Amino acid sequence: MSPVVHEHSLTSLAKPHGNLGSR
């Protein structure tokens, strides 16, 4: 689960296109 959260964070920063809004 930890790695998943970390990857999600990286994806959000790499492509801040709506990932934060989804959360």
N, C-alpha and C positions, 0 to 999 in steps of 0.2 A: 504494500500500500504506500509505503514511504516513497519508493522510486516513482510510483505513478504520480504522486502529488508533485514531486520535483520536476518530472517531465512536463506536467501540465503547466507549471509555472514558467518553464522555459518556452513552451509553445506560446503562452500568453504574451511574453515579452517579444518573442520572435515575430509573432503575427497577432498583435493586439487588434483583432478585427471584430471581436464580439465574444471572446472567451470569458472575459470578466463579467459581461452582462448575463451570460448563460448561468454563471455560478450565482 
